[in-house]
Amino acid sequence: MKVSKFGGTSVASAAQIEKVANIIKADPSRRIVVVSAPGKRFDNDVKVTDLLIRLANASLAGEPVDRALDDVLARYRDIALDLGLDDGITSIIADDLARRLAASKENPSLYFDQLKASGEDNSAKLIAAYLTSIGLPAEYINPQDGGLVVNNPPARVQALAESYANLSQLRNRQAICVFPGFFGFTETGMLRTFDRGGSDITGSILAAAVGAELYENFTDVDCVFAANPKAVDNPAEIEKMTYREMRELSYAGFAVLHDEALMPAFKASVPVCIKNTNNPFSKGTMIVAERDFSERPVTGISADSGFSTLYVSKYLMNREIGFGRKLLQILEDEQVSYEHIPSGIDNLSVIVRSYQLTPGKEQRIVDRIKNELHADDVSFSGGFSMVVLVGEGMKYSTGLAARATQAIARTGANIEMINQGSSEVSLVFGVLQKDETKILQELYSEFFTPVFAG
């Protein structure tokens, strides 16, 4: 039994959905299908999710919603018409959107979520109807009926343990199960959405719950590449990688798979395969627990921007018991999570995602650290990128860090921070955002180009 997830570009149009149907038809073991909301059909197109955000914003602002609603319905209507479906499915979708628009606005965040989630929900209804119409018995599964139970706010959305037992029953369904990604329900029936890329998380949860032999994640690329093709020309293809390697690369900007999506599959030992809806016969990239890493120490190079640094200095900091805990408590009070904490004897830097900060929040943090921890120097600075080398074989490769720093030096850029985790699967360099691309290109040249030379 396989769980197959299809992303936004895979379900963006009737032509793409026909490809999805052919993929499902080609392998009877693909019995659970997870779908995203329709994505972009062409470069300047608008995703259905973005159309729904416009609709939600207009409704919450008390503005007319007719135009925004028509834009959403037109996308589904065009897909249904091109697939040869009757008006019944479009009417179902229209009724669903009307019900969501009429819901209580007492909690704007929840109102926004339930309207945004209609993209995946109605995509699943439409695709289930199409599969049935071409002779592939299929049924739409509402996540609440299927048993995808999530925690209550304000905590970040996660599936509760009972979800796995509930969803395991899908194995017994005779028809193909078409399941919307991106959201679940609390025990009291409140709809909550996962973070970005949430459909990947849904697919992974289902694969773990039913004990799938494989979780297929269909997207619009043949495989995972060793570096971003937008920054590096013709990067090497990765045929096989470990869960840890993919997690590290996803964290640092790889957009192929959400960095949280692997955890359920990893815990249940379900292998994952990244495949291309437009080229389904391509082998794709397999993500597994263990692999042979003797060929190349570095599996991939990734980079992500939007980081800020909190610098804290205090003489004899290293002898003060509890200093780090108190510092992190201040960040916790301000709802700020950290990414890295490189440190010296009398100073440390806390790397955080810049989107978590506001000028007011930064000032409160600085004031508290000065007043409560009596630090000598405290400051925030932004505009940083994290460039990450990832590979299970790195810890067995002598001189790898030296090669990396020399490559960065050749670009003329400065290294602001270096951090390596105890697992030695990744090596992180903090650099100025303006230097990110040239550093990524030089590191790729250092660790990958020689392999293919001669």
C-alpha positions as CSV (number, residue, x, y, z in Angstrom):
1,M,0.0,0.0,0.0
2,K,1.3,3.4,-1.0
3,V,0.3,6.9,0.1
4,S,0.7,9.4,-2.7
5,K,0.6,13.1,-2.2
6,F,0.1,15.5,-5.1
7,G,1.2,19.2,-4.7
8,G,-0.4,22.3,-6.0
9,T,1.1,22.3,-9.5
10,S,0.0,18.7,-9.9
11,V,-3.6,19.6,-9.4
12,A,-3.6,23.1,-10.9
13,S,-5.6,22.3,-14.0
14,A,-7.7,19.5,-15.7
15,A,-4.7,18.4,-17.7
16,Q,-2.6,18.0,-14.6
17,I,-5.4,16.1,-12.8
18,E,-5.6,13.8,-15.7
19,K,-1.9,13.0,-15.2
20,V,-2.6,12.3,-11.5
21,A,-5.4,9.9,-12.5
22,N,-3.1,8.1,-14.9
23,I,-0.4,7.7,-12.1
24,I,-3.0,6.3,-9.7
25,K,-4.4,4.0,-12.4
26,A,-0.9,2.7,-13.2
27,D,-0.4,1.2,-9.7
28,P,-3.3,-0.3,-7.8
29,S,-1.3,0.0,-4.5
30,R,-1.8,3.8,-4.6
31,R,-4.9,3.6,-2.5
32,I,-4.6,6.7,-0.4
33,V,-4.2,10.0,-2.2
34,V,-3.5,13.4,-0.5
35,V,-4.0,16.6,-2.5
36,S,-3.2,20.2,-2.2
37,A,-5.2,23.2,-3.4
38,P,-4.8,24.0,-7.1
39,G,-1.6,25.9,-7.6
40,K,-0.2,28.0,-10.4
41,R,-0.9,27.0,-14.0
42,F,1.7,29.3,-15.4
43,D,4.3,31.8,-14.1
44,N,2.1,34.8,-13.5
45,D,-0.9,32.8,-12.3
46,V,-2.4,33.0,-8.8
47,K,-2.7,30.0,-6.5
48,V,-6.2,29.1,-5.2
49,T,-4.8,29.5,-1.7
50,D,-3.8,33.1,-2.5
51,L,-7.3,33.7,-3.9
52,L,-8.8,32.4,-0.7
53,I,-6.6,34.6,1.4
54,R,-7.9,37.6,-0.6
55,L,-11.5,36.4,0.0
56,A,-10.9,35.9,3.7
57,N,-9.3,39.3,4.1
58,A,-12.2,41.0,2.3
59,S,-14.7,39.2,4.4
60,L,-13.0,40.1,7.7
61,A,-12.7,43.7,6.6
62,G,-16.4,43.9,5.9
63,E,-15.8,44.6,2.2
64,P,-17.7,43.2,-0.8
65,V,-16.7,39.6,-1.5
66,D,-18.5,38.8,-4.7
67,R,-15.5,39.4,-7.0
68,A,-13.0,37.5,-4.8
69,L,-15.5,34.6,-4.4
70,D,-16.1,34.5,-8.2
71,D,-12.4,34.2,-8.8
72,V,-12.2,31.1,-6.5
73,L,-15.3,29.5,-8.0
74,A,-14.1,30.1,-11.5
75,R,-10.9,28.1,-11.0
76,Y,-12.9,25.0,-9.8
77,R,-15.6,25.5,-12.4
78,D,-13.0,25.6,-15.2
79,I,-11.3,22.5,-13.9
80,A,-14.6,20.6,-13.6
81,L,-15.8,21.6,-17.0
82,D,-12.5,20.6,-18.7
83,L,-12.7,17.2,-16.9
84,G,-16.2,16.6,-18.2
85,L,-17.9,16.8,-14.8
86,D,-21.4,18.1,-14.4
87,D,-22.4,21.2,-12.4
88,G,-23.1,19.1,-9.3
89,I,-19.5,19.3,-8.0
90,T,-19.3,23.0,-8.7
91,S,-22.5,23.5,-6.7
92,I,-21.1,21.5,-3.8
93,I,-18.0,23.7,-3.8
94,A,-20.1,26.9,-4.0
95,D,-22.3,25.8,-1.1
96,D,-19.3,24.9,1.0
97,L,-17.7,28.4,0.4
98,A,-21.0,30.1,1.2
99,R,-21.1,28.2,4.5
100,R,-17.6,29.1,5.4
101,L,-18.1,32.8,4.6
102,A,-21.1,32.8,6.9
103,A,-19.2,31.3,9.8
104,S,-18.5,33.3,13.0
105,K,-15.8,35.9,12.8
106,E,-15.4,36.1,16.6
107,N,-11.9,34.6,16.2
108,P,-10.5,36.1,13.0
109,S,-7.5,33.7,13.0
110,L,-9.8,30.6,13.0
111,Y,-12.1,32.1,10.5
112,F,-9.2,32.8,8.2
113,D,-7.9,29.2,8.6
114,Q,-11.2,27.5,7.9
115,L,-11.7,29.5,4.7
116,K,-8.1,29.0,3.5
117,A,-8.4,25.2,4.1
118,S,-11.3,25.0,1.7
119,G,-8.7,25.0,-1.1
120,E,-7.5,21.5,-0.2
121,D,-10.9,20.3,0.9
122,N,-12.7,21.2,-2.3
123,S,-9.8,20.0,-4.4
124,A,-10.2,16.6,-2.8
125,K,-13.9,16.5,-3.5
126,L,-13.4,17.4,-7.1
127,I,-10.6,14.9,-7.7
128,A,-12.6,12.1,-6.0
129,A,-15.6,12.9,-8.3
130,Y,-13.3,12.8,-11.4
131,L,-11.7,9.5,-10.5
132,T,-15.1,7.9,-10.0
133,S,-16.3,9.3,-13.3
134,I,-13.5,7.5,-15.2
135,G,-14.0,4.2,-13.5
136,L,-11.7,4.4,-10.5
137,P,-13.9,4.1,-7.5
138,A,-12.9,6.8,-5.1
139,E,-14.2,8.6,-2.0
140,Y,-13.5,11.9,-0.5
141,I,-12.5,11.6,3.2
142,N,-13.1,14.5,5.4
143,P,-10.2,14.8,7.9
144,Q,-12.6,15.0,10.8
145,D,-14.4,11.9,9.7
146,G,-11.1,10.1,9.1
147,G,-9.9,11.0,12.6
148,L,-7.1,13.4,12.0
149,V,-7.1,15.0,15.5
150,V,-4.9,17.9,16.3
151,N,-4.0,19.8,19.4
152,N,-5.7,23.0,20.7
153,P,-4.4,26.5,20.3
154,P,-2.2,28.4,21.0
155,A,0.4,25.7,20.6
156,R,1.7,25.1,17.0
157,V,-0.6,22.6,15.2
158,Q,0.4,18.9,15.6
159,A,-1.4,15.6,15.2
160,L,-2.3,13.9,18.4
161,A,-1.3,10.3,19.1
162,E,-4.9,9.0,18.6
163,S,-4.9,10.2,15.0
164,Y,-2.7,7.3,14.0
165,A,-5.0,4.7,15.3
166,N,-8.0,6.5,13.8
167,L,-6.4,6.9,10.4
168,S,-5.1,3.3,10.3
169,Q,-8.7,2.2,9.5
170,L,-8.3,3.7,6.0
171,R,-6.4,0.6,5.1
172,N,-9.7,-1.3,5.1
173,R,-11.5,1.0,2.6
174,Q,-12.1,-0.6,-0.8
175,A,-12.3,2.6,-2.7
176,I,-9.3,5.0,-3.3
177,C,-9.3,7.5,-0.5
178,V,-8.8,11.1,-1.5
179,F,-7.8,13.1,1.5
180,P,-7.3,16.9,1.7
181,G,-3.9,18.0,3.0
182,F,-3.1,20.9,5.3
183,F,-5.6,20.7,8.1
184,G,-7.2,18.7,10.9
185,F,-9.7,19.1,13.7
186,T,-9.4,19.4,17.4
187,E,-11.4,17.1,19.7
188,T,-14.1,19.8,19.9
189,G,-14.3,20.2,16.2
190,M,-12.2,23.3,15.6
191,L,-10.4,23.3,12.3
192,R,-6.7,24.1,12.5
193,T,-4.2,24.3,9.7
194,F,-0.6,23.0,9.7
195,D,2.3,25.3,8.9
196,R,3.4,26.1,5.4
197,G,3.7,23.0,3.2
198,G,1.1,21.4,5.5
199,S,-0.1,18.9,2.8
200,D,3.3,17.2,3.0
201,I,2.7,16.7,6.8
202,T,-0.7,15.3,6.2
203,G,0.7,12.8,3.7
204,S,3.4,11.7,6.1
205,I,0.9,11.3,8.9
206,L,-1.3,9.0,6.8
207,A,1.7,7.0,5.5
208,A,2.8,6.3,9.1
209,A,-0.8,5.6,10.3
210,V,-1.5,2.9,7.6
211,G,2.0,1.5,7.7
212,A,2.5,2.3,4.0
213,E,5.3,0.5,2.1
214,L,6.1,3.9,0.5
215,Y,5.1,7.6,0.8
216,E,5.3,9.2,-2.6
217,N,5.5,13.0,-2.7
218,F,4.7,14.1,-6.3
219,T,5.8,17.6,-7.2
220,D,7.0,19.3,-10.4
221,V,10.7,18.3,-10.3
222,D,12.3,14.9,-11.1
223,C,14.2,14.7,-7.9
224,V,16.0,16.6,-5.1
225,F,19.0,18.4,-6.4
226,A,22.3,19.0,-4.6
227,A,21.7,22.8,-4.7
228,N,19.1,25.2,-5.8
229,P,18.8,25.2,-9.6
230,K,18.0,28.9,-9.5
231,A,21.5,29.6,-8.0
232,V,23.6,26.8,-9.6
233,D,23.5,25.6,-13.2
234,N,22.6,22.0,-13.7
235,P,23.1,20.8,-10.1
236,A,23.7,17.1,-9.4
237,E,20.7,14.9,-8.8
238,I,20.4,13.1,-5.4
239,E,19.3,9.6,-6.0
240,K,19.2,8.6,-2.3
241,M,19.5,10.4,1.0
242,T,18.7,9.9,4.7
243,Y,15.8,11.4,6.7
244,R,18.4,13.5,8.6
245,E,19.9,14.9,5.4
246,M,16.6,15.9,4.0
247,R,15.5,17.4,7.3
248,E,18.7,19.5,7.4
249,L,18.3,20.7,3.8
250,S,14.6,21.4,4.2
251,Y,15.3,23.5,7.2
252,A,17.8,25.6,5.3
253,G,15.6,26.5,2.4
254,F,15.0,23.4,0.2
255,A,11.5,24.0,-1.0
256,V,10.9,20.4,-2.2
257,L,9.6,19.0,1.1
258,H,8.4,20.7,4.3
259,D,11.0,20.2,7.1
260,E,8.4,18.8,9.5
261,A,6.9,16.4,7.0
262,L,9.5,13.7,7.5
263,M,9.0,13.1,11.2
264,P,5.9,10.8,11.1
265,A,7.4,8.8,8.2
266,F,10.7,8.6,9.9
267,K,9.2,7.3,13.2
268,A,7.3,4.6,11.4
269,S,10.2,3.7,9.1
270,V,8.3,4.5,6.0
271,P,10.6,5.3,3.0
272,V,9.8,8.5,1.1
273,C,10.2,9.1,-2.6
274,I,10.1,12.5,-4.3
275,K,8.7,12.2,-7.8
276,N,7.6,14.3,-10.7
277,T,3.9,14.3,-11.8
278,N,5.0,15.4,-15.2
279,N,7.6,12.6,-15.5
280,P,6.3,9.8,-13.3
281,F,8.7,7.2,-14.8
282,S,11.7,9.1,-13.4
283,K,13.3,7.3,-10.5
284,G,13.0,10.3,-8.2
285,T,14.9,10.7,-4.9
286,M,14.5,8.1,-2.2
287,I,14.7,9.2,1.4
288,V,15.6,6.3,3.8
289,A,17.0,5.7,7.2
290,E,20.5,4.6,6.1
291,R,22.5,4.8,2.9
292,D,26.0,4.3,1.6
293,F,27.8,7.6,1.9
294,S,31.3,6.6,0.7
295,E,30.9,8.2,-2.7
296,R,30.7,11.9,-1.6
297,P,30.9,13.4,1.9
298,V,28.5,16.3,1.1
299,T,25.0,15.4,-0.1
300,G,23.7,18.9,-0.7
301,I,24.2,22.6,-0.1
302,S,21.4,24.8,0.9
303,A,20.9,28.5,1.9
304,D,18.1,30.4,3.6
305,S,17.8,34.1,4.4
306,G,15.8,36.1,6.9
307,F,17.9,35.6,10.0
308,S,18.8,38.0,12.8
309,T,21.5,37.7,15.5
310,L,21.1,38.6,19.2
311,Y,24.6,39.3,20.5
312,V,25.2,39.2,24.3
313,S,28.5,39.8,26.1
314,K,29.2,39.6,29.8
315,Y,32.6,39.2,31.5
316,L,32.8,35.8,33.2
317,M,29.6,34.6,31.7
318,N,30.9,31.1,31.6
319,R,31.1,31.0,35.4
320,E,27.5,32.2,35.9
321,I,25.3,29.2,36.6
322,G,21.9,29.6,34.8
323,F,22.8,32.5,32.5
324,G,21.8,30.6,29.4
325,R,18.5,29.4,30.9
326,K,17.5,32.9,32.0
327,L,18.4,34.3,28.5
328,L,16.3,31.7,26.8
329,Q,13.5,32.3,29.2
330,I,13.3,35.9,28.1
331,L,13.1,34.8,24.5
332,E,10.4,32.3,25.4
333,D,8.4,35.1,27.2
334,E,8.5,37.0,23.9
335,Q,7.4,33.9,21.9
336,V,10.8,33.8,20.0
337,S,12.3,30.5,19.1
338,Y,16.0,30.1,18.4
339,E,17.9,28.4,15.6
340,H,21.6,28.4,16.7
341,I,23.6,29.5,19.7
342,P,27.3,29.8,18.9
343,S,29.3,30.9,21.9
344,G,32.6,32.0,23.3
345,I,33.8,32.3,26.9
346,D,32.3,35.7,27.6
347,N,29.8,36.1,24.8
348,L,27.2,34.3,22.8
349,S,25.0,34.9,19.8
350,V,21.5,33.6,19.4
351,I,20.3,33.2,15.8
352,V,16.6,33.7,15.3
353,R,14.2,34.0,12.4
354,S,13.7,37.7,11.7
355,Y,9.9,37.4,11.1
356,Q,9.5,36.7,14.8
357,L,10.8,40.2,15.7
358,T,9.4,43.7,15.8
359,P,11.3,46.9,16.8
360,G,9.3,46.9,20.1
361,K,10.0,43.3,20.8
362,E,13.7,43.7,20.1
363,Q,13.9,46.6,22.5
364,R,12.1,44.7,25.3
365,I,14.5,41.8,24.9
366,V,17.5,44.0,25.0
367,D,16.3,45.9,28.0
368,R,15.5,42.8,30.0
369,I,18.8,41.2,29.3
370,K,20.6,44.3,30.4
371,N,18.5,44.8,33.5
372,E,17.9,41.2,34.6
373,L,21.2,39.5,33.5
374,H,23.4,42.6,33.8
375,A,25.0,42.0,30.5
376,D,27.8,44.3,29.4
377,D,26.7,44.5,25.7
378,V,23.4,43.5,24.0
379,S,22.4,44.2,20.5
380,F,20.3,42.8,17.5
381,S,21.5,42.8,13.9
382,G,19.7,41.5,10.9
383,G,20.3,40.7,7.2
384,F,21.9,37.3,7.6
385,S,21.7,34.1,5.7
386,M,22.5,30.6,6.8
387,V,24.4,28.5,4.3
388,V,24.4,24.8,5.2
389,L,26.6,21.9,4.0
390,V,24.8,18.6,4.6
391,G,26.0,15.0,4.4
392,E,26.1,11.8,6.5
393,G,29.7,11.3,5.4
394,M,31.0,14.6,6.5
395,K,32.2,13.5,9.9
396,Y,34.4,10.9,8.2
397,S,36.0,13.4,5.8
398,T,39.2,15.1,7.1
399,G,39.7,18.8,6.3
400,L,36.1,19.4,5.1
401,A,35.6,22.5,7.2
402,A,38.9,23.9,6.0
403,R,37.9,23.3,2.3
404,A,34.6,25.1,3.0
405,T,36.1,28.1,4.7
406,Q,38.7,28.4,1.9
407,A,35.9,28.3,-0.7
408,I,34.0,31.1,1.1
409,A,37.3,33.1,1.4
410,R,37.7,33.0,-2.4
411,T,34.4,34.9,-2.8
412,G,35.7,37.8,-0.7
413,A,32.8,37.4,1.8
414,N,33.2,37.3,5.5
415,I,32.0,34.4,7.7
416,E,29.9,35.8,10.6
417,M,29.3,32.5,12.3
418,I,30.1,28.8,12.2
419,N,28.1,26.1,13.9
420,Q,28.3,22.3,13.7
421,G,25.9,20.1,15.5
422,S,27.1,17.1,17.5
423,S,25.8,14.7,14.9
424,E,28.1,16.3,12.3
425,V,25.6,15.9,9.6
426,S,25.5,19.6,8.9
427,L,27.9,22.5,8.9
428,V,26.3,26.0,9.1
429,F,27.8,29.3,8.1
430,G,26.2,32.5,8.9
431,V,26.9,35.1,6.2
432,L,25.5,38.4,5.1
433,Q,22.4,38.0,3.0
434,K,24.0,39.9,0.0
435,D,26.8,37.3,-0.2
436,E,24.5,34.2,-0.1
437,T,24.3,33.3,-3.8
438,K,28.1,33.6,-4.6
439,I,29.0,31.6,-1.5
440,L,26.5,28.9,-2.5
441,Q,27.9,28.7,-6.0
442,E,31.6,28.6,-4.8
443,L,30.8,25.8,-2.2
444,Y,29.0,23.8,-4.9
445,S,32.1,24.2,-7.2
446,E,34.4,23.0,-4.4
447,F,32.4,19.9,-3.4
448,F,30.7,18.8,-6.5
449,T,32.3,20.1,-9.7
450,P,35.5,18.1,-9.3
451,V,33.5,14.9,-9.1
452,F,32.3,15.3,-12.6
453,A,35.6,16.7,-14.0
454,G,37.6,14.5,-16.3
